[in-house]
Amino acid sequence: MSSPPSRTAANTRQVQWASGLNALAGLWLIISPFILGFAQYDPWMMWNDTAFGIVVAILAGIRAGGAYTAVWVSWINILIGIWLIVSAFLFARPSLMVPFWNNIGIGVIVVILGIISARGTHLETA
């Protein structure tokens, strides 16, 4: 009889570091409108970034904190990362390129880290 699939320490570390960095990306999304100064000029992007930054930070924090087999959490963050990229084209004003590139960059980071975290979920046979 074969043994059931098991998590390796490497799988756990991969989920932890990728999700931990994604939580930091979420925190950056929350504060970036104020740090980069576009909160007062681009309220749509400010609310978009703040709301989705909260969600990314919470979900990534849950994942990094022990929800190592909840791959769906990473997939939600991947979808949010895609939304951040799309929202840059929908909400950013042409005269303000800072929010546009901020969302493109953070969106790409959230997607990549979400994929890395999701891949760390796969169980390996012992």
LINZIQUI-V494090 format. One record per pair of residues at least 24 apart in sequence whose ideal C-beta (glycine too) atoms are under 8 Angstrom apart, sorted by the first residue. I is the first residue (numbers start at 1). GAP is how many residues later the second one is. Records with the same first field share a line. If there is no record, write none. Layout:
BEGIN
I: GAP / GAP
END
This chain:
BEGIN
2: 123
3: 122 / 123
4: 122
5: 118 / 119 / 120 / 121
6: 117 / 118 / 119 / 120
7: 61 / 62 / 116 / 117
8: 116
11: 57 / 109 / 110 / 111 / 112 / 113
12: 56 / 108
13: 107
14: 102 / 103 / 105 / 106
15: 48 / 49 / 53 / 102 / 105 / 106
16: 48
18: 95 / 96 / 98 / 99 / 102
19: 41 / 42 / 44 / 45 / 55 / 94 / 98
20: 40 / 44
21: 88 / 92
22: 34 / 38 / 41 / 42 / 55 / 87 / 88 / 91 / 92 / 95
23: 33 / 34 / 37 / 38 / 41
25: 31 / 35 / 81 / 84 / 85 / 88
26: 26 / 27 / 28 / 29 / 30 / 31 / 32 / 33 / 34 / 84
27: 26 / 30
28: 25 / 78
29: 24 / 27 / 28 / 55 / 77
30: 24 / 27
32: 70 / 74
33: 66
36: 62 / 63 / 66
37: 61
38: 58 / 60 / 61 / 64
41: 52 / 55
42: 49 / 50 / 51 / 54 / 57
44: 47
45: 42 / 46 / 47 / 54 / 58
48: 36 / 39 / 43 / 55
49: 35 / 50 / 53 / 54
52: 28 / 31 / 32
55: 25
56: 24 / 25 / 54
60: 53 / 57
63: 54
68: 52 / 53
69: 52 / 54
70: 51
71: 47 / 50
74: 40 / 41 / 43 / 44 / 47
75: 39 / 43
77: 33 / 36 / 37 / 40
78: 32 / 33 / 36 / 37 / 40
80: 30
81: 25 / 26 / 27 / 28 / 29 / 30 / 31 / 33
82: 25 / 29
83: 24
84: 26
85: 26
END
